[in-house]
Amino acid sequence: MPRAKHHRKSDLQSKHDLDNPEWTKEDFARARPASEVVPEIVAAYRRVRGPQKRPTKRLVSLRLDPDVIEHFRARGPGWQARINSTLRKAVGLS
C-alpha cells in the first residue's frame, strides 16, 4: 500500500499554485478598491457611529510628559477618559 505524500507548507504555497498565482505589476495596476467594484457589499459592512449620547467633546492637541501618559495607559482602555476625569477634579468641575 503506497504511503500518502506529506506536503510541507512551502510546497503548498509555491509560486506555481494555479489557484492562487502571484500578482504581477499589471495585476496591481488593474486592481480597483472594493468600494468601486461592489459598493453595495462594502456599504452593507461599513460601520458608522450613531449620534453621541453626551455633548460632543472638542479635539485638542496636548503635550504631556511620557510618564504621565504611561501612568494612565498602563491601566488599560479608557485612559483618555481617565485623564479628562482627573483634570475635571483638579479644576473643581466634578
Sine and cosine of phi, psi and omega as CSV:
sin_phi,cos_phi,sin_psi,cos_psi,sin_omega,cos_omega
0.00,0.00,0.81,-0.58,-0.02,-1.00
-0.95,0.32,0.57,-0.82,0.02,-1.00
-0.99,0.12,0.55,-0.83,0.05,-1.00
-0.93,0.36,0.66,-0.75,0.01,-1.00
-0.99,0.16,0.79,-0.61,0.03,-1.00
-1.00,-0.03,0.78,-0.63,-0.02,-1.00
-0.99,-0.15,0.68,-0.73,0.15,-0.99
-0.98,0.19,0.41,-0.91,-0.01,-1.00
-0.84,0.55,-0.63,0.78,-0.03,-1.00
-0.91,0.42,-0.51,0.86,0.05,-1.00
-0.92,0.39,-0.62,0.79,-0.04,-1.00
-0.96,0.28,-0.36,0.93,-0.03,-1.00
-0.95,-0.32,0.45,0.89,-0.05,-1.00
-0.93,0.37,0.30,-0.95,-0.03,-1.00
-0.95,0.31,-0.08,1.00,0.01,-1.00
-0.99,-0.14,0.26,0.97,0.01,-1.00
-0.96,0.29,0.96,-0.29,-0.07,-1.00
-0.95,0.33,-0.41,0.91,0.03,-1.00
-0.98,0.20,-0.30,0.95,-0.05,-1.00
-0.57,-0.82,0.93,0.37,-0.07,-1.00
-0.94,0.34,0.44,-0.90,0.05,-1.00
-0.94,0.35,0.67,-0.74,-0.02,-1.00
-0.95,0.30,0.59,-0.81,0.08,-1.00
-0.98,-0.17,0.11,-0.99,0.07,-1.00
-0.87,0.50,-0.58,0.81,0.02,-1.00
-0.91,0.40,-0.63,0.78,0.05,-1.00
-0.87,0.49,-0.72,0.70,0.01,-1.00
-0.90,0.44,-0.60,0.80,0.00,-1.00
-0.92,0.40,-0.56,0.83,-0.01,-1.00
-0.99,0.13,-0.30,0.95,-0.09,-1.00
-0.88,0.47,0.59,-0.81,0.03,-1.00
-0.75,-0.66,0.46,-0.89,0.02,-1.00
-0.88,0.47,0.52,-0.85,0.01,-1.00
-0.85,0.53,-0.54,0.84,0.00,-1.00
-0.90,0.44,-0.36,0.93,0.07,-1.00
-1.00,0.02,-0.54,0.84,-0.10,-1.00
-0.99,0.13,-0.74,0.67,-0.03,-1.00
-0.71,-0.70,0.92,0.38,-0.10,-1.00
-0.87,0.49,-0.52,0.85,-0.01,-1.00
-0.92,0.39,-0.56,0.83,0.03,-1.00
-0.96,0.29,-0.69,0.72,0.02,-1.00
-0.88,0.48,-0.68,0.73,0.00,-1.00
-0.89,0.46,-0.58,0.81,-0.01,-1.00
-0.92,0.39,-0.45,0.89,-0.05,-1.00
-0.96,-0.27,-0.12,0.99,0.01,-1.00
-0.96,0.27,0.76,-0.65,-0.01,-1.00
-0.99,-0.13,0.69,-0.73,0.02,-1.00
-0.81,-0.58,0.73,-0.68,0.03,-1.00
-0.93,0.36,0.62,-0.78,0.07,-1.00
-0.99,0.17,-0.04,-1.00,0.01,-1.00
-0.91,0.42,0.55,-0.83,0.01,-1.00
-0.94,0.34,0.60,-0.80,-0.02,-1.00
-0.99,0.13,-0.45,0.89,0.01,-1.00
-0.93,-0.37,0.23,-0.97,0.04,-1.00
-0.82,0.57,0.57,-0.82,-0.02,-1.00
-0.92,0.40,0.72,-0.70,0.07,-1.00
-1.00,0.03,0.36,-0.93,-0.01,-1.00
-0.98,-0.18,0.66,-0.75,0.04,-1.00
-0.99,0.13,0.80,-0.59,0.06,-1.00
-0.72,-0.70,0.34,-0.94,0.11,-0.99
-0.97,-0.22,0.79,-0.61,-0.10,-0.99
-0.66,-0.75,0.77,-0.63,0.02,-1.00
-0.99,-0.10,0.82,-0.58,0.01,-1.00
-0.82,-0.57,0.43,-0.90,0.06,-1.00
-0.90,0.44,0.60,-0.80,-0.03,-1.00
-0.83,0.56,-0.62,0.79,-0.03,-1.00
-0.93,0.37,-0.51,0.86,0.05,-1.00
-0.93,0.38,-0.72,0.70,0.01,-1.00
-0.88,0.48,-0.73,0.68,-0.01,-1.00
-0.89,0.46,-0.59,0.81,0.04,-1.00
-0.84,0.54,-0.72,0.69,-0.03,-1.00
-0.97,0.24,-0.65,0.76,-0.01,-1.00
-0.91,0.41,-0.54,0.84,-0.04,-1.00
-0.88,0.47,-0.37,0.93,-0.01,-1.00
-1.00,-0.02,0.13,0.99,0.15,-0.99
0.99,-0.11,-0.20,-0.98,-0.04,-1.00
-0.83,0.55,0.53,-0.85,-0.02,-1.00
1.00,-0.05,0.22,0.98,-0.07,-1.00
-0.89,0.45,-0.57,0.82,0.01,-1.00
-0.93,0.37,-0.63,0.78,0.05,-1.00
-0.91,0.43,-0.60,0.80,0.03,-1.00
-0.92,0.38,-0.59,0.81,0.08,-1.00
-0.90,0.44,-0.70,0.71,0.01,-1.00
-0.86,0.51,-0.71,0.70,0.00,-1.00
-0.88,0.47,-0.67,0.74,0.01,-1.00
-0.90,0.44,-0.66,0.75,0.02,-1.00
-0.91,0.40,-0.65,0.76,0.03,-1.00
-0.87,0.50,-0.69,0.72,0.02,-1.00
-0.91,0.42,-0.64,0.77,-0.05,-1.00
-0.90,0.43,-0.52,0.85,-0.01,-1.00
-0.98,-0.19,0.11,0.99,0.09,-1.00
0.98,0.18,0.48,0.88,0.01,-1.00
-0.99,-0.13,-0.09,1.00,0.02,-1.00
-0.81,-0.59,0.00,0.00,0.00,0.00
